[in-house]
Amino acid sequence: MSDRHNQPWTPAAAADLYGIDGWGAGFFTIDNHGNLAVTTRQRAKVALKDIVTGALERGHATPLLLRIENILEERIRQLQHSFTQAIATHAYTGSYHGVFPVKVNQHQQVVSEIIRCGAPYACGLEAGSKAELALALAAAPPDGDDLLILNGYKDRQFIDLGLWAHKLGRRCFFVVESLSELHLLLTRALALGIRPRLGARIKLAVKVAGMWTETSGDRSSFGLDSRQLVAMIDILRRHNMLDCLQLLHCHMGSQIPSLNDIRAGVRAASHYYRHLLAEGAAMGYIDFGGGLAVDYGGTASDASYSCNYTLAEYADAIVAELSACLDDELPQPHIVTESGRALVAHASLLVFDVIDVAHFEAVAVPQHLDHDAAPVLRQMLSLYRQALISGGTEHYATALQLREELRSCFQRGTINLRQRALGEDLFLAVAQQVANNCAAPELRAQLADIYYGNFSVFQSLPDTWAIGQYFPVVPLQRLDEQPQREAIIADLTCDCDGKLDSFIVGGQQRTTLPLHQPLPDEAYYLGVFMMGAYQETLGDIHNLFGDTHIVSVRINDDGSFAIQQEIDGDSVADVLHSVHYDARQMVAQMRTFAEQQVRSGHITVAQRRQMLEQFCSCLNDYTYYRTTI
């Protein structure tokens, strides 16, 4: 294992190991009983395990998605406060408008809570499809000061619906992505007699670091280059609609880890804004899109899974750069950001239980071998005895060679199954001795346990599989105990990619995670944190594992909690319906099959009834593993 096993263990050591103080952003801590707890600005603290227990008592089961409403509310407040402070510091005359891009999390609970919590700050919405526009129009009344930003490619129906939103009083901006879209938009606006608010999305030449760097620069998929922007200005002037162009939009990137890249993007965008004013466009708003990162690893670095700045530093950088880049005589634009990830990531976590563990360690090492034991076995036993005295990496290299010879002997039939098993045990014994004497990452990964978790990577954590995204994974309890095992986490799917084997541990990238040995009579819960952005909507139904149960809670000031909303996860019938199976027809078919078996004498009528009851029960049950039925 590692040097941590030789150090005194404290909850502070656990917080450092799992990076809780870094990625937790002040929302999570360890309580006096070694439980991971959620905290509020009012210093109320509730153990997450207690919330899980409350959900189970109400009839839910793991895996369970928890949403903490307090966190969502606080993130909205923090972002707004950061810009308010920056605007005051720099005597900036424009205002700030936060906009939530609903693509980040379209769930009704989340969008409704953002609208409710964001109402004091006129927090708006961004829609990039007809479905998102429809939910945005229905979710928020048309009498506020919040903005509605329309991005993405827009057909006639999309445009007409947005124009009617404008007519109904929504502060709606059509962000033009292409010249072909502009022609359709102007045609429909003329037909309906509406002068819309327009925005122009530009491609910034600035390339940013991070995982989504291809969304920035000249080759980004969306937006206008300088030639197309000039053409847009000329078209609007010919239609006497240049005054409709009021917003400059630029998407600098997603999860931008470096503040310097953000500053560079703001400087580049400000030049476009100044020239649009010079061309006669009305302007008034500049929208920097997304890009505000969150620290998934808790390292406060410029790694792709982290960020080297705070919310306050982000806001100050934008306001300061705009103040410096725009001439004093120019009106300072209102600032818009579409910070989805930073708003919702912390507010959701997945909780699942460990249902089994596979260990890779010797079961029993013999003191002596039979007189007719194969030479390779004698060599392995001798190597093990040497490793007991001074197990170095050279012993592990030799053990690997002997294991290959062992397996070749088995293939040739010169050793039997029991001898093969004995040789594998001896190999693991040597490897463990070497691991006890050195901390080689390769060896640690080879000997790591497999913890089988009651969840699906593809349903709940698709970005870990699709793009190698890191998420904090932490036990919910026993954090006052030193974790003695190294593990990867496998899910329930029949897929070798259905696993978690990339972690940030002690600020370093690791392929294994330190965990506790599960106890026989106690559920061992793991939490995957910062899941609120994208993970709730990107998941698929690999192996027909469906949506998990969802419980939304609010932490009270007295340290209690209240369950606000509950959504049942998918049943087996639900996911079968999604792939066009009819549960009633399936039951009818099973009745027919079973009746045929009764007639042929293979089962009794009582057995037929029992089988059909179990089949129907299965259809109505949760798609995930149940410890007890």
C-alpha positions in Angstrom: 0.0 0.0 0.0 1.3 3.5 0.7 2.9 5.6 3.4 -0.4 6.7 4.7 -0.7 3.4 6.6 2.2 4.4 8.8 0.7 7.8 9.8 -1.9 8.5 12.6 -5.4 8.6 11.1 -7.8 11.5 11.6 -10.9 12.8 9.8 -8.6 15.6 8.5 -6.4 12.9 6.9 -9.5 11.5 5.2 -10.5 14.9 4.0 -7.0 15.4 2.5 -7.0 11.9 1.0 -10.3 12.3 -0.8 -9.8 16.1 -1.6 -13.1 17.0 0.2 -12.1 20.5 1.2 -11.0 21.2 -2.4 -13.9 20.0 -4.6 -16.5 20.3 -1.8 -16.5 24.1 -2.1 -17.5 24.4 1.6 -20.6 22.3 1.1 -19.2 19.0 2.5 -17.3 18.0 5.7 -16.7 15.1 8.0 -18.7 15.1 11.2 -17.6 13.9 14.7 -18.8 10.3 13.9 -16.7 9.9 10.8 -19.7 10.4 8.4 -19.5 12.6 5.3 -21.9 15.5 5.9 -23.5 18.3 3.9 -23.3 21.8 5.4 -25.1 25.1 4.8 -24.1 28.7 5.0 -25.9 28.8 8.3 -23.5 26.1 9.5 -26.2 23.4 9.8 -24.7 20.0 9.2 -26.4 16.7 8.3 -24.8 13.3 7.7 -25.5 12.1 4.1 -25.9 8.6 5.5 -28.8 9.8 7.6 -30.5 11.3 4.5 -30.0 7.9 2.7 -31.5 6.1 5.7 -34.5 8.5 5.6 -35.0 7.8 1.9 -34.8 4.0 2.4 -37.3 4.2 5.2 -39.7 5.9 2.8 -39.5 3.0 0.4 -36.7 4.0 -1.9 -33.7 1.9 -2.6 -30.1 2.4 -3.8 -28.8 3.5 -6.2 -30.2 6.9 -5.2 -29.7 10.3 -6.7 -29.7 13.0 -4.0 -30.3 16.7 -4.8 -29.5 19.2 -2.1 -31.6 22.3 -2.7 -29.5 24.5 -0.4 -26.4 24.0 -2.6 -28.2 25.0 -5.8 -29.6 28.1 -4.1 -26.2 29.1 -2.6 -24.3 28.6 -5.9 -26.8 31.0 -7.6 -26.3 33.5 -4.8 -22.5 33.2 -4.8 -22.2 33.8 -8.6 -24.5 36.8 -8.5 -22.7 38.2 -5.4 -19.3 37.7 -7.1 -20.3 39.9 -10.1 -22.0 42.5 -7.9 -18.8 42.9 -5.9 -16.6 43.0 -9.1 -18.9 45.6 -10.6 -18.7 47.8 -7.5 -14.9 47.4 -7.3 -14.3 48.6 -10.8 -17.1 51.2 -10.8 -18.6 49.4 -13.8 -21.8 50.9 -15.1 -23.3 47.8 -16.7 -25.2 45.1 -14.8 -24.8 41.3 -14.6 -27.4 38.8 -15.8 -26.9 35.1 -15.1 -28.5 32.6 -17.5 -28.8 28.9 -17.0 -28.3 26.7 -20.1 -31.0 24.1 -19.7 -29.0 21.5 -21.7 -26.8 21.1 -18.6 -29.7 19.7 -16.7 -33.2 19.8 -18.2 -35.0 18.0 -15.3 -38.1 19.8 -14.2 -37.1 19.9 -10.5 -33.8 21.5 -11.3 -35.1 24.1 -13.7 -38.0 25.0 -11.4 -35.6 25.4 -8.5 -33.2 27.6 -10.5 -36.1 29.8 -11.5 -37.3 30.0 -7.9 -33.9 30.6 -6.3 -32.8 32.9 -9.2 -35.9 35.1 -9.1 -34.3 37.8 -6.8 -31.5 38.0 -9.3 -33.5 37.7 -12.6 -31.7 34.5 -13.4 -32.7 33.6 -17.0 -32.5 30.5 -19.2 -30.8 29.5 -22.4 -32.4 27.1 -24.9 -30.7 25.4 -27.8 -33.6 23.3 -29.2 -37.4 23.5 -29.7 -38.0 21.2 -26.7 -35.8 23.4 -24.5 -37.5 26.5 -25.7 -40.9 25.0 -24.9 -39.9 24.1 -21.4 -38.3 27.5 -20.9 -41.5 29.3 -22.0 -43.7 27.2 -19.7 -41.4 27.3 -16.7 -41.0 31.1 -16.3 -43.7 33.8 -16.4 -43.2 36.6 -19.1 -43.3 39.5 -16.6 -39.7 39.4 -15.2 -36.4 41.0 -16.1 -34.8 37.6 -16.8 -33.3 36.9 -20.2 -34.1 34.1 -22.6 -31.2 33.3 -24.8 -31.9 31.2 -27.9 -28.9 29.4 -29.3 -28.4 26.6 -31.7 -29.7 26.1 -35.3 -33.3 27.2 -35.6 -35.9 26.1 -38.0 -39.2 28.0 -38.8 -41.1 26.5 -35.9 -38.3 27.3 -33.4 -38.1 30.9 -34.7 -41.8 31.4 -34.7 -42.1 30.2 -31.1 -39.3 32.6 -30.1 -40.9 35.5 -31.9 -44.2 34.8 -30.0 -42.2 34.7 -26.8 -40.9 38.2 -27.7 -44.5 39.3 -28.4 -45.6 38.0 -25.0 -43.1 40.1 -23.3 -40.1 37.8 -22.7 -36.7 39.5 -23.0 -35.7 37.1 -25.7 -32.5 37.2 -27.8 -32.1 35.2 -31.0 -28.4 34.4 -31.2 -27.6 34.1 -34.9 -25.3 31.1 -35.7 -25.3 31.3 -39.5 -26.3 33.6 -42.3 -28.8 31.1 -43.6 -30.5 31.2 -40.3 -30.5 35.0 -40.4 -32.5 35.1 -43.7 -35.2 32.8 -42.3 -35.4 34.8 -39.0 -35.8 38.1 -40.8 -38.5 36.6 -43.1 -40.5 35.3 -40.2 -40.1 38.5 -38.2 -41.4 40.5 -41.1 -44.4 38.1 -41.6 -45.4 38.4 -37.9 -44.7 42.1 -37.7 -42.1 41.7 -34.9 -38.7 43.5 -34.5 -36.7 40.9 -32.5 -33.8 41.3 -30.3 -30.8 39.8 -32.1 -27.4 38.6 -31.0 -24.4 37.6 -33.1 -22.3 34.6 -32.0 -18.7 35.0 -33.1 -15.8 32.7 -33.3 -12.9 33.9 -31.1 -9.5 33.0 -32.4 -8.4 32.4 -28.8 -7.9 28.7 -28.0 -8.4 27.7 -24.5 -7.0 24.8 -22.5 -9.0 21.9 -21.1 -11.0 18.9 -22.2 -13.3 20.9 -24.6 -10.7 23.0 -26.4 -12.3 22.2 -29.8 -15.3 24.3 -28.9 -13.0 27.4 -29.1 -10.9 28.9 -31.9 -11.3 29.2 -35.7 -12.5 25.7 -36.1 -15.3 25.7 -33.6 -18.5 24.3 -34.9 -20.8 27.3 -34.2 -20.7 31.0 -34.8 -19.7 33.6 -37.3 -16.2 34.6 -38.4 -15.3 38.2 -39.1 -16.3 38.0 -42.8 -19.7 36.5 -41.9 -20.2 39.1 -39.2 -19.7 41.9 -41.7 -22.2 40.3 -44.0 -24.7 40.1 -41.1 -24.3 43.8 -40.4 -24.8 44.7 -44.1 -27.9 42.5 -44.3 -29.4 44.1 -41.2 -28.6 47.6 -42.5 -30.4 46.8 -45.8 -33.5 45.7 -43.8 -33.3 48.7 -41.6 -32.9 46.4 -38.6 -29.4 47.1 -37.4 -30.9 48.5 -34.2 -32.1 45.0 -33.5 -28.6 43.8 -33.0 -28.1 44.2 -29.3 -26.0 41.3 -28.1 -22.6 39.9 -28.8 -22.3 36.2 -28.0 -19.1 34.2 -27.7 -18.6 30.8 -26.2 -15.0 30.7 -25.0 -15.1 27.0 -24.1 -16.4 24.6 -21.5 -14.7 23.8 -18.1 -11.9 26.3 -18.8 -9.3 25.5 -16.1 -7.1 28.6 -16.5 -8.1 32.2 -15.6 -5.6 33.6 -18.1 -7.5 31.9 -21.0 -10.7 33.6 -19.8 -9.0 37.0 -19.7 -7.7 36.5 -23.2 -11.2 35.6 -24.4 -12.8 38.6 -22.8 -10.2 40.9 -24.4 -10.8 39.3 -27.9 -14.6 39.7 -27.5 -14.4 43.3 -26.4 -12.7 44.3 -29.6 -15.6 42.8 -31.6 -18.1 44.6 -29.4 -16.4 48.0 -29.9 -16.4 47.6 -33.7 -20.0 46.6 -33.7 -20.9 49.8 -32.0 -18.8 51.7 -34.5 -20.8 50.0 -37.3 -24.0 51.4 -35.8 -25.4 48.3 -34.0 -27.4 49.2 -30.9 -25.7 46.6 -28.7 -25.9 46.8 -25.0 -25.2 43.2 -24.0 -22.1 40.9 -24.2 -22.7 37.2 -23.5 -19.6 35.1 -22.6 -21.4 31.8 -22.7 -20.2 29.0 -20.6 -16.6 28.1 -19.5 -16.7 28.7 -15.8 -15.1 25.6 -14.4 -15.5 23.6 -11.3 -12.8 21.7 -9.4 -13.6 18.0 -9.8 -10.3 17.0 -8.4 -10.0 19.6 -5.6 -6.5 20.5 -6.7 -7.0 24.2 -7.6 -4.8 23.7 -10.6 -5.0 24.2 -14.4 -5.5 20.5 -15.0 -8.5 19.7 -17.2 -10.5 18.4 -14.2 -9.8 21.4 -12.0 -9.6 25.2 -12.1 -7.1 27.7 -10.8 -9.5 30.4 -9.8 -12.6 31.1 -7.6 -16.0 32.4 -8.5 -14.9 35.9 -7.3 -11.7 35.8 -9.4 -13.7 34.7 -12.4 -16.2 37.6 -12.1 -13.4 40.1 -11.3 -11.4 39.0 -14.4 -14.4 39.6 -16.7 -15.3 42.9 -15.3 -11.7 44.2 -15.1 -10.9 43.2 -18.6 -14.0 44.8 -20.0 -13.3 48.0 -18.1 -9.8 48.1 -19.4 -10.6 47.2 -23.0 -13.5 49.5 -23.7 -13.0 53.2 -24.2 -14.2 55.5 -21.5 -16.7 57.2 -23.8 -18.3 53.9 -24.8 -21.3 52.7 -22.8 -20.3 49.6 -20.8 -22.4 46.6 -21.8 -24.5 44.4 -19.5 -22.6 41.2 -18.8 -24.3 37.8 -19.4 -22.8 34.4 -18.6 -24.3 31.0 -19.1 -22.7 29.2 -16.2 -24.5 25.9 -16.1 -21.8 23.5 -14.8 -20.8 25.8 -11.9 -24.4 26.3 -10.8 -25.6 22.7 -10.7 -22.7 20.3 -10.4 -22.3 20.4 -6.6 -26.0 20.0 -5.9 -26.4 16.4 -7.0 -24.7 13.2 -5.9 -25.2 9.5 -6.6 -25.3 7.1 -3.7 -24.9 3.4 -4.2 -24.0 0.4 -2.0 -21.2 -2.1 -2.5 -22.7 -5.5 -3.1 -19.6 -7.6 -3.4 -15.8 -7.5 -3.3 -13.2 -9.5 -5.3 -9.8 -9.6 -3.6 -6.6 -10.4 -5.5 -4.4 -11.9 -2.7 -3.2 -15.3 -1.8 -5.6 -17.6 -0.1 -3.2 -20.0 1.5 0.6 -20.4 0.8 1.9 -23.9 1.6 5.1 -24.4 3.7 6.1 -27.3 1.5 5.2 -28.9 -1.8 4.5 -32.5 -2.7 7.6 -34.4 -4.0 6.1 -34.6 -7.5 5.3 -30.8 -7.7 6.1 -29.2 -11.1 9.4 -27.4 -11.3 7.7 -24.1 -11.9 5.8 -24.4 -8.6 9.0 -25.1 -6.7 10.6 -22.0 -8.3 7.6 -19.9 -7.3 7.7 -21.1 -3.7 11.4 -20.3 -3.6 10.8 -16.9 -5.0 8.1 -16.2 -2.3 10.6 -17.1 0.5 13.1 -14.7 -1.0 10.5 -12.0 -1.2 9.7 -12.5 2.5 13.2 -11.4 3.3 13.6 -8.5 0.8 10.8 -8.1 -1.7 12.0 -5.8 -4.4 10.6 -5.0 -7.9 13.0 -7.6 -9.4 11.1 -10.3 -7.6 7.9 -9.1 -9.1 9.4 -9.2 -12.6 10.5 -12.8 -12.0 7.1 -13.7 -10.7 5.5 -12.5 -13.9 7.8 -14.6 -15.9 7.0 -17.7 -13.8 3.3 -17.1 -14.0 3.5 -17.1 -17.8 5.4 -20.4 -17.7 2.7 -21.7 -15.3 -0.1 -20.9 -17.6 1.8 -22.4 -20.6 2.2 -25.6 -18.6 -1.5 -25.6 -18.0 -2.3 -25.2 -21.6 0.1 -28.0 -22.5 -1.6 -30.3 -19.9 1.6 -30.8 -17.9 0.0 -29.4 -14.7 -3.6 -29.8 -13.6 -6.2 -27.3 -12.4 -5.3 -27.5 -8.7 -1.7 -27.0 -9.5 -2.6 -24.0 -11.7 -4.6 -22.5 -8.8 -1.7 -23.1 -6.3 0.7 -21.3 -8.7 -1.6 -18.4 -9.0 -1.8 -18.2 -5.2 2.0 -18.2 -5.0 2.2 -15.4 -7.6 -0.2 -13.2 -5.6 1.8 -13.9 -2.4 5.0 -12.7 -4.1 3.3 -9.7 -5.5 1.8 -8.7 -2.2 5.2 -8.9 -0.5 6.7 -6.7 -3.1 3.8 -4.3 -2.8 4.4 -4.1 1.0 7.9 -2.9 0.4 7.4 -0.5 -2.5 4.6 1.8 -3.8 4.8 0.9 -7.5 1.5 2.2 -9.2 1.5 -0.6 -11.7 1.6 -3.2 -8.9 -1.0 -1.4 -6.9 -3.4 -1.5 -9.8 -2.7 -5.2 -10.4 -3.5 -6.2 -6.8 -6.4 -3.8 -6.4 -9.7 -5.2 -5.2 -12.8 -4.9 -7.4 -15.7 -3.4 -5.5 -19.0 -4.2 -7.2 -21.3 -1.2 -7.0 -25.0 -1.2 -7.3 -25.2 1.3 -10.2 -24.6 1.7 -14.0 -21.8 3.8 -15.3 -23.6 4.3 -18.6 -26.9 5.5 -16.9 -25.5 7.6 -14.1 -21.9 8.6 -15.0 -21.7 8.5 -18.8 -18.9 11.1 -18.9 -16.5 8.8 -17.0 -16.8 6.4 -19.9 -17.2 8.7 -22.8 -14.6 11.4 -22.2 -12.6 10.2 -19.1 -14.2 12.8 -16.8 -13.1 12.6 -13.1 -15.7 12.7 -10.4 -15.0 12.7 -6.6 -15.9 9.3 -5.1 -16.0 9.1 -1.3 -17.3 6.7 1.3 -20.2 8.1 3.2 -19.2 6.6 6.5 -16.1 5.3 8.5 -14.0 8.3 7.5 -12.5 8.2 11.0 -11.1 4.8 10.1 -8.0 4.4 7.9 -8.9 2.8 4.6 -6.9 -0.4 4.2 -7.9 -1.5 0.7 -7.1 -0.3 -2.8 -9.9 -0.8 -5.3 -11.5 -0.1 -8.6 -15.3 0.0 -8.8 -17.2 -2.1 -11.2 -20.9 -1.5 -12.0 -23.7 -3.9 -12.7 -23.5 -3.9 -16.4 -22.1 -6.8 -18.4 -19.4 -4.6 -20.0 -15.7 -4.2 -19.3 -16.1 -0.4 -19.6 -18.6 -0.4 -16.8 -16.1 0.6 -14.1 -14.6 3.5 -12.3 -10.8 3.3 -12.4 -9.7 7.0 -12.6 -9.6 9.0 -9.4 -8.0 12.0 -7.8 -6.5 10.8 -4.6 -4.4 13.1 -2.4 -4.3 15.6 -5.3 -2.8 13.0 -7.7 -4.3 11.0 -10.6 -4.7 7.4 -9.6 -6.2 4.2 -11.1 -7.2 2.9 -7.7 -9.2 4.4 -4.7 -8.5 3.7 -1.0 -11.6 2.1 0.6 -12.6 0.3 3.7 -13.2 -3.4 3.9 -17.0 -3.7 4.0 -18.5 -5.2 7.2 -20.7 -8.2 7.1 -23.8 -6.6 8.7 -23.5 -3.0 7.5 -24.1 -1.5 4.1 -21.1 0.3 2.7 -22.2 3.4 0.8 -20.2 5.3 -1.7 -21.1 8.7 -3.0 -20.1 10.1 -6.4 -20.2 13.9 -6.2 -20.6 16.9 -8.5 -23.0 15.0 -10.8 -25.5 17.8 -11.4 -24.1 18.9 -14.8 -25.0 16.7 -17.8 -24.9 13.3 -16.0 -28.6 13.3 -15.2 -29.6 13.7 -18.8 -26.9 12.0 -20.9 -27.3 8.5 -19.5 -28.4 5.6 -21.6 -30.1 2.3 -20.6 -27.2 -0.2 -21.2 -28.4 -3.6 -20.0 -31.7 -1.8 -19.5 -30.7 -0.2 -16.2 -33.0 2.8 -16.0 -33.2 6.1 -14.1 -32.5 5.9 -10.4 -34.7 7.0 -7.6 -34.4 10.8 -7.0 -34.8 12.5 -3.7 -34.6 16.2 -3.3 -33.8 17.5 0.3 -33.5 20.8 2.1 -31.2 21.2 5.1 -32.9 23.1 7.9 -31.1 25.6 10.1 -31.5 23.4 13.1 -29.5 20.6 11.5 -32.5 18.5 10.5 -33.5 17.9 6.9 -36.8 17.8 5.0 -37.4 15.6 2.0 -39.0 18.0 -0.5 -39.6 15.8 -3.6 -39.4 12.2 -4.5 -39.3 10.6 -7.9 -39.4 6.9 -8.4 -36.8 5.3 -10.6 -37.7 3.3 -13.7 -39.3 0.0 -13.3 -38.4 -3.0 -15.5 -41.6 -2.3 -17.4 -40.7 1.3 -17.9 -37.3 0.6 -19.6 -38.8 -2.2 -21.7 -41.5 0.3 -22.9 -38.7 2.7 -23.9 -37.4 0.0 -26.3 -41.0 -0.7 -27.6 -42.0 -3.7 -25.5 -45.6 -3.9 -24.2 -45.6 -5.3 -20.6 -49.2 -6.5 -20.9 -48.5 -8.4 -24.1 -45.4 -9.9 -22.4 -47.5 -11.1 -19.5 -50.1 -12.6 -21.9 -47.3 -14.4 -23.8 -45.9 -15.8 -20.5 -49.4 -17.0 -19.5 -49.7 -18.9 -22.8 -46.2 -20.4 -22.5 -46.9 -21.5 -18.9 -50.3 -23.0 -19.7 -48.7 -25.1 -22.5 -46.2 -26.4 -19.9 -49.1 -27.3 -17.5 -50.8 -29.2 -20.3 -47.6 -31.1 -21.1 -47.1 -32.0 -17.4 -43.8 -30.1 -16.9 -45.2 -27.8 -14.2 -48.3 -27.8 -11.9 -51.0 -25.2 -11.9 -49.7 -23.9 -8.6 -46.2 -23.5 -10.1 -47.7 -21.7 -13.0 -49.3 -19.2 -10.7 -46.1 -18.7 -8.7 -44.0 -18.2 -11.8 -46.5 -15.6 -13.3 -46.6 -13.7 -10.0 -42.8 -13.5 -9.9 -42.8 -12.4 -13.6 -45.3 -9.6 -12.9 -43.4 -8.6 -9.8 -40.2 -8.3 -11.7 -41.8 -6.1 -14.3 -43.0 -3.7 -11.6 -39.7 -3.7 -9.7 -36.6 -1.4 -9.7 -34.1 -2.3 -12.4 -31.2 -2.3 -10.0 -29.9 -4.9 -7.5 -31.9 -5.4 -4.3 -30.1 -6.7 -1.3 -33.3 -8.1 0.1 -36.6 -8.8 -1.7 
